[in-house]
């Protein structure tokens, strides 16, 4: 995050809770989608509602909820799913409904219940609205025909039109009440038990990959306007012209979109799209012929009309979603009353991988959801405190360099001893030489805070092992070191040491992941040891633009230790 752009407390909190909400949408959303779980959208909304209610017990900022929803909705663009525009609208609408309800009814049990029901029910109403927008009011006639045909076949004597809607709506009410109950219980547990944040042990190996197609795409405001015109032209041609005009027009517009945009191609290639197309066309032809005195040809063209209208809107919203990533549009918003949104979103993007890594596996969530949500909300509070502190914190990078066996590790060990004597919080790792009968047999990894030591490198003649020079690498030590240092991104240490960064890290191995997380978190000062020949490559790879570089062959250890100590005190 740019240090020159300071977020207000409300936007900062919204960024944190919005990121937690988005992580559940991305991780659990993918899980539920892959399993084809019914009401998966409502389940995700319920989780979001539980987070908002729980967070309201520690944060009472006015306007927090809609801001968090906006952050979450925009973060949804990082989801592996190709369908994001509808969910983005849904998430933001749910957050706005929640915000309005709490303002009207207050932070009371009744207020939370009403807010939860409205937010969860929005999925139901948005689906109805989507059908009306995509298929027009013919979809209402189709629904009526289905119900009348069912009534006729089953010889029912009462109005069946409203019953399925009421039954379905009652499910959303029950889910909303349940979400409010869990949220309130979780919030009270956080307050009454005075819990503290504990890092959630996590075996989840969710692979977070940000979409790259939007990054390399050449945006165009001209095409944004053209796409809007295409959408309007397609809908108007369907409504106002003969089928001999609107069928070719829609096909032409769709082909242009498919050729230009990957998202449009993904939408049209999904089996669900074609299943809906065939089902609606056949149902319309059958039911309208039987119940609405239409000829088979008239009914068939009504079905085609509904589907092509939906095609224009589905593809249109998809390509608009691509063009709306345009940096010029983001710049425009940065000059409006939403000027803090881009900074909040940038901060949320930086935090998202870290938050996802803190979410436990699904089995853990199902076994004890209240405990998991409590820890996530407490993490949000902890993260907020850290970010408030980091807004006024300027991270300093120290590089200790020299040739092989120049004494870099010896310097680190002396620095650790001096800092401990001065009661300066310090942590990290260093590699300690191990000898056997005066022969160096390898290195042990030492974790500074606890003193834990384990085999790291050992001499080996096995050509199949991964090596650094003549030494085989113990993967267990690499895993242990990376875990320890990643956890340090949420600690209060003033200085974190990594000994050392070299060829292995430059190729993406070793401590590369840990260093990346520490540089992104910007919570502590960092000291790394690097051989002289790798210094420029390391600075270029991790974009370290300003660092204090100390060559231990040119200056005394004491001078370097004093300068580092004074720099961070």
Residue pairs with C-beta under 8 A, 6 or more apart in sequence:
1 343
1 346
1 347
1 350
1 522
2 343
2 346
3 391
3 394
5 340
5 343
6 391
7 15
7 340
7 343
7 344
7 347
7 391
8 340
9 61
9 388
10 61
10 62
10 63
10 64
10 67
11 67
11 340
11 341
11 343
11 344
12 344
12 347
12 384
12 387
12 388
12 391
13 55
13 59
13 61
13 64
13 68
13 380
13 384
14 64
14 67
14 68
14 70
14 71
14 344
15 71
15 344
15 345
15 347
15 348
15 351
15 387
16 348
16 351
16 380
16 383
16 384
16 387
17 51
17 52
17 55
17 59
17 64
17 68
17 377
17 380
18 67
18 68
18 69
18 70
18 71
18 72
18 75
18 344
18 348
19 71
19 72
19 75
19 348
19 351
19 352
19 355
20 51
20 355
20 376
20 377
20 379
20 380
21 47
21 48
21 51
21 52
21 68
21 69
21 71
21 72
21 91
22 71
22 72
22 75
22 76
22 78
22 348
22 352
23 352
23 355
23 356
23 359
24 44
24 47
24 48
24 51
24 359
25 44
25 48
25 72
25 75
25 76
25 79
25 87
25 91
26 75
26 76
26 78
26 79
26 80
26 208
26 352
26 356
27 204
27 206
27 356
27 359
28 43
28 44
28 47
28 362
28 365
29 40
29 44
29 79
29 81
30 79
30 80
30 81
30 206
31 362
32 40
32 43
32 44
33 40
33 81
37 43
39 171
39 175
41 87
41 90
41 123
42 120
42 123
42 124
42 171
42 172
42 175
43 175
45 90
45 91
45 94
45 119
45 120
45 122
45 123
45 179
46 116
46 120
46 175
46 176
46 178
46 179
47 179
48 69
48 72
48 91
48 94
48 95
48 119
49 94
49 98
49 115
49 116
49 119
49 120
49 176
49 179
49 180
49 183
50 179
50 182
50 183
50 186
50 373
51 183
51 373
51 376
51 377
52 65
52 68
52 95
52 98
52 183
53 112
53 115
53 116
53 179
53 180
53 183
53 184
53 186
53 187
54 183
54 186
54 187
54 190
54 373
54 374
54 377
55 64
55 68
55 187
55 377
55 380
56 64
56 102
56 107
56 112
56 187
57 187
57 188
57 190
57 191
58 187
58 190
58 191
58 377
58 381
59 381
60 107
62 103
63 99
64 99
65 95
65 96
65 98
65 99
65 102
66 92
66 95
66 96
66 98
66 99
67 344
68 95
69 91
69 92
69 94
69 95
69 96
69 98
69 99
70 92
70 95
70 341
71 344
71 345
71 348
72 91
72 95
73 87
73 88
73 89
73 91
73 92
73 95
74 88
74 345
75 345
75 348
75 349
75 352
76 84
76 87
76 88
76 91
77 84
77 88
77 211
77 214
77 321
77 325
78 208
78 210
78 211
78 349
78 352
79 87
80 209
81 87
82 263
82 266
82 267
82 270
83 267
84 321
85 317
85 318
85 320
85 321
86 126
86 130
86 317
89 126
90 122
90 123
90 126
93 122
93 126
94 119
94 120
94 122
94 123
95 119
97 115
97 118
97 119
97 122
98 115
98 116
98 118
98 119
101 111
101 114
101 115
101 118
101 119
102 111
102 112
102 115
104 111
105 111
105 114
105 115
109 180
109 184
112 180
112 183
112 184
113 176
113 177
113 180
115 180
116 176
116 177
116 179
116 180
116 183
117 172
117 173
117 176
117 177
117 180
118 176
119 176
120 172
120 175
120 176
120 179
121 169
121 172
121 173
121 176
123 172
124 168
124 169
124 172
131 139
132 139
132 140
133 313
134 309
134 310
134 313
134 314
135 142
135 280
135 306
135 307
135 309
135 310
136 305
136 306
136 309
138 284
138 302
138 305
138 306
139 306
141 288
141 292
142 280
142 283
142 284
142 287
142 288
142 306
143 161
144 161
145 287
145 288
145 291
145 292
146 283
146 287
147 160
147 161
147 164
148 160
148 291
149 287
149 290
149 291
150 156
150 160
151 160
182 369
182 370
182 373
183 373
185 370
186 370
186 373
186 374
186 377
187 377
189 195
189 370
189 374
190 374
190 377
190 378
195 374
195 378
196 378
197 375
197 378
197 379
197 381
197 382
198 375
199 358
199 487
199 490
200 358
200 359
200 360
200 372
200 375
200 376
200 379
201 360
202 357
202 358
202 359
202 360
202 361
203 360
203 361
204 357
204 359
204 360
204 361
206 356
206 359
208 352
208 353
208 356
213 262
213 263
214 322
214 325
217 322
217 325
219 323
219 325
219 326
219 327
219 328
220 323
220 326
221 323
221 326
221 328
221 329
223 260
223 323
224 320
224 323
224 324
224 326
227 257
227 316
227 319
227 320
227 323
228 320
230 253
230 256
230 257
230 312
230 316
231 312
231 313
231 316
231 320
233 249
233 253
234 246
234 249
234 250
234 253
234 308
234 309
234 312
234 316
235 309
235 312
235 313
237 245
237 246
237 249
237 250
238 246
238 250
238 305
238 308
238 309
238 312
241 249
243 301
243 304
243 305
246 305
246 308
247 304
247 308
250 308
250 311
250 312
253 312
254 264
254 268
254 311
254 312
254 315
257 264
257 315
257 316
257 318
257 319
258 264
258 265
258 268
258 315
260 319
261 318
261 319
261 322
263 318
263 319
263 321
263 322
264 315
264 318
264 319
266 318
267 273
267 314
267 315
267 318
268 311
268 315
273 314
276 307
276 310
277 307
280 303
280 306
280 307
281 300
281 303
281 304
281 306
281 307
282 303
283 303
284 299
284 300
284 302
284 303
284 306
285 296
285 299
285 300
285 303
286 299
287 299
288 294
288 298
288 299
288 302
289 295
289 296
289 299
292 299
294 302
330 342
333 339
333 341
333 342
334 341
334 342
347 387
350 520
351 383
354 489
354 517
354 520
354 521
355 379
355 383
357 486
358 376
358 379
359 365
359 376
360 372
364 372
365 372
382 490
383 490
386 490
386 523
389 523
390 521
390 522
390 523
393 522
393 523
395 519
395 522
395 523
395 524
395 525
395 526
396 525
396 526
396 548
396 567
396 568
397 525
397 526
397 527
397 528
397 544
397 546
397 547
397 548
398 525
398 526
398 527
398 528
398 547
398 548
398 550
398 564
398 567
399 527
399 528
399 529
399 530
399 535
399 538
399 539
399 544
399 547
399 548
399 549
399 550
400 408
400 411
400 412
400 527
400 528
400 529
400 530
400 550
400 552
400 560
401 408
401 529
401 530
401 531
401 532
401 535
401 549
401 550
401 551
401 552
402 408
402 531
402 532
402 551
402 552
402 553
403 531
403 532
403 553
404 531
406 552
406 553
407 552
407 557
408 499
408 500
408 529
408 552
409 430
409 431
409 432
409 433
409 499
409 500
409 529
411 529
411 552
411 557
411 560
411 561
412 430
412 497
412 499
412 527
412 529
413 430
413 432
414 557
414 561
415 426
415 497
415 527
415 561
415 564
416 426
416 430
416 448
416 497
418 561
418 565
419 426
419 495
419 565
420 426
422 565
424 494
424 495
424 565
424 568
424 569
425 491
425 492
425 493
425 494
425 495
426 448
426 449
426 493
426 494
426 495
426 496
426 497
427 447
427 448
427 449
427 484
427 488
427 491
427 493
427 495
427 496
427 497
428 447
428 448
428 485
428 488
428 495
428 496
428 497
428 498
428 499
428 527
429 445
429 446
429 447
429 448
429 481
429 484
429 485
429 497
429 498
429 499
429 511
430 445
430 446
430 448
430 497
430 499
431 443
431 444
431 445
431 446
431 456
431 457
431 499
431 500
432 443
432 444
432 445
432 446
432 453
433 440
433 443
434 440
434 441
434 442
434 443
434 444
434 455
435 441
441 458
441 459
442 455
442 456
442 457
442 458
442 459
442 471
443 456
443 457
443 471
444 453
444 454
444 455
444 456
445 453
445 454
445 455
445 456
445 477
445 480
445 481
446 452
446 453
447 453
447 480
447 481
447 484
448 497
449 484
449 493
454 474
454 476
454 477
454 480
455 474
455 477
456 473
456 474
456 477
457 468
457 471
457 472
457 473
457 474
458 471
458 472
458 474
459 470
459 471
459 472
460 467
460 470
460 471
460 472
462 472
465 472
465 473
466 472
466 473
466 475
466 509
467 473
468 502
468 503
468 504
473 504
478 509
478 510
478 511
481 511
481 514
482 511
482 513
482 514
485 496
485 498
485 511
485 514
485 515
485 517
485 518
486 513
486 514
486 517
488 496
488 518
488 524
489 517
489 518
489 520
489 521
489 523
490 521
490 523
491 523
491 524
493 524
494 524
494 525
494 568
495 524
495 525
495 526
495 527
495 564
495 568
496 518
496 524
496 525
496 526
496 527
497 526
497 527
497 528
498 511
498 514
498 515
498 518
498 526
498 527
498 528
498 529
499 528
499 529
500 528
500 529
500 530
500 531
501 510
501 511
501 515
501 528
501 529
501 530
501 534
501 538
502 510
502 530
502 531
502 534
503 534
504 510
504 512
505 511
505 512
505 515
505 538
506 512
506 534
506 537
506 538
506 541
515 526
515 528
515 542
516 542
518 524
518 526
519 526
519 542
519 544
525 567
525 568
527 564
528 538
530 538
532 551
535 549
538 544
539 545
539 547
548 563
548 564
548 567
550 560
550 563
552 560
